[in-house]
Amino acid sequence: MKYPSIIVVVKYRFKWIEDSFCRRRGKSYCFLPKSVLGAEEIIDERGCELVILRVNRCSGQCLSFSFPNPITGRTSVHAKCCRMTDSEWVTTELMCNDGPRPIKIPSAVQCDCFDCAIH
């Protein structure tokens, strides 16, 4: 049976690729870039004045790759995405026809690489 050894080699090689990438780039290449701090979030609610809030967003690159899997005959995918791991709430009030309405929007404080969601 050749296939189990192929799987072990494939997993080992990709683990090495991921480890060497992380060592070269640091723990993660997913961050709060200074140029993106305070990105504008437009709040446009019916019956309220337009409000622009500044919130932090995560940005960066995480290790992702795909390869043909000889066992399944399909493409195997390893995908990491940059995600917010900690946030704080930015609050404001919308001035609406029926009176002020408080709102809060999450703003990134910390980011990291995680498995991407499959939709």
Secondary structure as UniProt FT lines:
FT   HELIX           3..25
FT   STRAND          30..31
FT   TURN            34..38
FT   STRAND          39..43
FT   TURN            46..47
FT   STRAND          51..55
FT   STRAND          59..60
FT   STRAND          64..68
FT   TURN            70..72
FT   STRAND          75..96
FT   TURN            97..98
FT   STRAND          99..115
//
